[in-house]
């Protein structure tokens, strides 16, 4: 219903609101460009920039108007503008935390694309481009709304039900394994370690989020002091298929250095304690009227551990041997915990077009993700690859792993090279080579001043992603 009613009359309204000007070149904006901006009827701001050397290619981006000058994003935008790419994008709506809907974001992007065509001209090529929520918009556009784009560039994409279930698994395992010692040390009650039904924004509750975070930080700090606690933290990370390396400004330890890897797990767990249940939990739950989209009824956690990345299984088994713990007994402890049900209402909402991914690509897409992404586990990318294989759309999809920490903190070389590769795939119908070596060589040739960091999955490749979800499930 929304799809048909929302766009009625949008072109004329956008044009009436547009503020079109020739923008001066500031110290931040090195490439001369023409600029148009305005506000959509729902209050979403939009921005268009067309470089003087426009190559006829348009990148459509959820976050362009919000992040054009944000340090972590600006170098990527500036590099692509300098290469002749135009941008048409949005700012994140001020009420997005309470009204998030990727379907609406995609439809808004289509409206701004229409505005671009009327104010400038019809692009020769249109690519959806985006990171995080923008990455979901890219994948969903390539699946559900392909008519107005030629392909999608996908950076650090989340898929809401997937990510919330992956985070639930790790937190659920941590609570099962750490609660007994948390209580024994007099740090609180087991019920203080909440993992589901968490307070919602403005909804009150018996315990606020600050108290829950504090309890979890105490539990993790306590666990980090003992061989047993460190082993159990590593097991929870392995079950959740989380990266053990989530702290910016740190180096990835050698996977054979058990002590250094265990230290990193503790630091990463403490970092995640600031976002119990998952970084974007409120965003996703508020979208579905506050209902929880994650659950673990019927989950076999021993099987989930069997799917862990070899690097994590090696770490867990080494730490369990050092601590003299019984791994199978701890897996049984997790299995025995009472399960959590997801809301059918929430799942129905997230099943809508543009709100999840199925692997049923209609146009080419290329996806990258950082191993040390603290907001979205890198393992989601491997799960999507499996869906693509199941649906028979492999020829439309490529992906690559980047060895770095942070969320959406890709270098200009890494972003620009996959845009160029997708453009070549669209023009020729054939993918160029996308091995890490080939990507690093091609990215270095762009001479952006940064060294690209594409790597093989290696021992970080999980046996299978544990939490794919499609509307049919």
Beta strands, then each sheet from edge to edge (+ up, - down):
strand 1: 19-23
strand 2: 33-39
strand 3: 45-51
strand 4: 57-61
strand 5: 86-90
strand 6: 125-131
strand 7: 151-155
strand 8: 364-372
strand 9: 397-405
strand 10: 454-455
sheet 1: 1+ 2- 3+ 5- 4- 6- 7- 8- 9- 10+
end
